[in-house]
Amino acid sequence: MISLAITGPESSGKTQLAEELAVIFSPSVLVEEFARSYMTEHHLAGRYQYNDVVFIADQQWKQTVLAGASLPEVLICDTEQLVMLIWIREVFGREDEAIKTRFVEESFDLYLLCAPDVPWEPDPLRENEYDRDRLFRIFESELQRTDKKYIVITGTGDARTRLAVAAIEKIQKSDSGA
């Protein structure tokens, strides 16, 4: 199994990339972003609390673990604990030890760090239109600090997808001994 975490600041193309990779590497399992459905269902745009983010992080973790237990050829996660860690720090100025521990313990084969070089897409759940570059640097710093294997996904359209596919295929080749 190859496990991939797609991460980065808001509106950096994470979901689109995750969906495209799920099709390209079919059969695969795509773990969708729990926060989006939860916040939409509970009408929490701009009104969520610290405990909501902790709950969202817990559910995202559980979905990822459950999906990984099915041992798919490729596991694609359209968010992970780093997003939760940075979100809770940025909004509430606090840390949650469980989220922090899960991020450190996550063992994805590769993090695809999406650069915010694509146009901002307005959405009621998004909050940081003018802060994406700073947040990107925080994401990259955390990945480096914890020695996670990652690549930066840049460009637009098919160029982004090709960059991700090439990195994944490189892992597949090294896993197969080719």
C-alpha positions as CSV (number, residue, x, y, z in Angstrom):
1,M,0.0,0.0,0.0
2,I,1.1,3.5,-0.8
3,S,-0.3,6.2,1.5
4,L,-0.5,9.8,0.5
5,A,-1.5,12.9,2.5
6,I,-2.6,16.0,0.6
7,T,-1.9,19.0,2.7
8,G,-1.5,22.8,2.5
9,P,-3.3,26.0,3.2
10,E,-6.9,26.7,2.2
11,S,-7.8,26.9,-1.5
12,S,-4.6,25.4,-2.7
13,G,-6.1,22.7,-4.8
14,K,-6.0,19.9,-2.3
15,T,-9.5,18.4,-3.0
16,Q,-9.2,18.6,-6.7
17,L,-5.8,16.9,-6.7
18,A,-7.0,14.2,-4.3
19,E,-10.0,13.5,-6.6
20,E,-7.8,13.4,-9.7
21,L,-5.3,11.1,-8.1
22,A,-8.1,8.7,-6.9
23,V,-9.2,8.3,-10.5
24,I,-5.6,8.0,-11.9
25,F,-4.5,5.4,-9.3
26,S,-7.8,3.4,-9.3
27,P,-8.4,1.2,-7.5
28,S,-7.6,3.5,-4.6
29,V,-9.3,4.7,-1.5
30,L,-10.0,8.4,-1.0
31,V,-10.5,9.7,2.5
32,E,-12.4,12.9,2.1
33,E,-12.1,16.0,4.2
34,F,-14.4,15.5,7.2
35,A,-14.4,19.1,8.2
36,R,-16.2,20.3,5.1
37,S,-19.2,18.0,5.5
38,Y,-19.4,18.4,9.3
39,M,-19.2,22.2,9.2
40,T,-21.7,22.4,6.4
41,E,-24.1,20.0,8.0
42,H,-23.9,21.8,11.4
43,H,-23.9,25.4,9.8
44,L,-20.6,26.2,11.5
45,A,-19.1,28.6,8.9
46,G,-17.4,31.2,11.1
47,R,-19.0,29.9,14.2
48,Y,-17.1,26.8,15.3
49,Q,-15.4,26.4,18.6
50,Y,-12.1,24.7,19.8
51,N,-14.0,21.5,20.6
52,D,-15.4,21.3,17.1
53,V,-11.9,21.3,15.6
54,V,-10.8,18.6,18.1
55,F,-13.9,16.5,17.1
56,I,-13.2,17.0,13.4
57,A,-9.5,16.0,13.9
58,D,-10.6,12.9,15.8
59,Q,-13.1,11.9,13.1
60,Q,-10.5,12.5,10.3
61,W,-8.0,10.3,12.1
62,K,-10.6,7.5,12.5
63,Q,-11.6,7.6,8.9
64,T,-7.9,7.5,7.8
65,V,-7.1,4.5,10.1
66,L,-10.3,2.7,9.0
67,A,-9.5,3.3,5.3
68,G,-5.9,2.2,5.7
69,A,-7.0,-1.0,7.5
70,S,-8.7,-2.1,4.2
71,L,-5.2,-2.2,2.7
72,P,-5.9,-0.4,-0.6
73,E,-3.2,-0.3,-3.2
74,V,-3.2,3.5,-2.8
75,L,-4.6,5.5,0.1
76,I,-5.2,9.1,-0.6
77,C,-6.1,11.5,2.2
78,D,-7.6,14.8,1.4
79,T,-6.4,16.3,4.6
80,E,-4.6,15.0,7.7
81,Q,-3.6,15.9,11.2
82,L,-1.1,18.6,10.1
83,V,-4.0,20.7,8.8
84,M,-5.8,20.2,12.1
85,L,-2.7,21.1,14.1
86,I,-2.1,24.4,12.2
87,W,-5.8,25.2,12.2
88,I,-6.2,24.9,15.9
89,R,-2.9,26.9,16.5
90,E,-3.9,29.7,14.1
91,V,-7.5,30.2,15.2
92,F,-7.3,29.4,19.0
93,G,-3.6,30.0,19.8
94,R,-3.5,26.6,21.5
95,E,-2.4,23.1,20.8
96,D,-4.2,19.8,21.3
97,E,-1.8,17.1,22.4
98,A,-3.7,14.3,20.7
99,I,-3.6,16.1,17.4
100,K,0.0,16.9,17.8
101,T,0.9,13.3,18.7
102,R,-1.2,11.8,15.8
103,F,0.6,14.1,13.4
104,V,4.0,13.0,14.6
105,E,3.0,9.4,14.5
106,E,1.4,9.6,11.0
107,S,3.3,7.4,8.6
108,F,2.3,8.5,5.1
109,D,4.7,7.5,2.4
110,L,4.5,11.0,1.0
111,Y,2.9,14.3,1.8
112,L,1.8,16.4,-1.2
113,L,2.2,20.0,0.0
114,C,0.0,22.1,-2.3
115,A,1.4,25.6,-2.9
116,P,-1.1,28.5,-2.9
117,D,-0.2,29.4,-6.5
118,V,-3.7,28.8,-7.8
119,P,-6.5,31.4,-7.7
120,W,-8.4,31.7,-4.4
121,E,-11.9,30.3,-4.7
122,P,-14.4,31.9,-2.4
123,D,-16.3,29.6,-0.1
124,P,-18.2,30.3,3.2
125,L,-15.9,27.9,5.1
126,R,-12.7,29.5,4.0
127,E,-11.0,32.2,6.2
128,N,-7.5,33.0,5.0
129,E,-7.6,34.5,1.5
130,Y,-4.7,36.9,2.1
131,D,-2.6,34.7,4.4
132,R,-2.0,31.6,2.3
133,D,1.7,32.2,1.6
134,R,2.5,32.6,5.3
135,L,0.5,29.5,6.1
136,F,2.2,27.5,3.4
137,R,5.6,28.3,5.0
138,I,4.2,27.0,8.3
139,F,3.1,23.8,6.7
140,E,6.5,23.3,5.1
141,S,8.4,24.1,8.3
142,E,6.4,21.5,10.2
143,L,7.0,18.9,7.6
144,Q,10.7,19.6,7.7
145,R,10.8,19.8,11.5
146,T,9.2,16.4,11.8
147,D,11.3,14.9,9.0
148,K,8.2,13.9,6.9
149,K,8.8,13.0,3.3
150,Y,7.1,15.6,1.1
151,I,7.1,17.3,-2.3
152,V,5.7,20.7,-3.1
153,I,3.0,20.7,-5.7
154,T,3.0,23.8,-7.8
155,G,1.6,25.1,-11.1
156,T,-1.9,25.0,-12.5
157,G,-4.1,22.4,-14.1
158,D,-2.5,19.3,-15.5
159,A,1.0,20.4,-14.5
160,R,0.1,20.0,-10.8
161,T,-1.4,16.6,-11.4
162,R,1.6,15.4,-13.5
163,L,4.0,16.5,-10.7
164,A,2.1,14.5,-8.1
165,V,1.8,11.5,-10.4
166,A,5.5,11.5,-11.1
167,A,6.3,11.5,-7.4
168,I,3.9,8.7,-6.7
169,E,5.2,6.6,-9.6
170,K,8.7,7.0,-8.2
171,I,7.6,5.6,-4.9
172,Q,5.8,2.7,-6.6
173,K,8.9,1.9,-8.6
174,S,11.1,1.9,-5.5
175,D,8.6,-0.2,-3.6
176,S,8.6,-2.8,-6.4
177,G,12.4,-2.9,-6.5
178,A,12.4,-1.6,-10.1
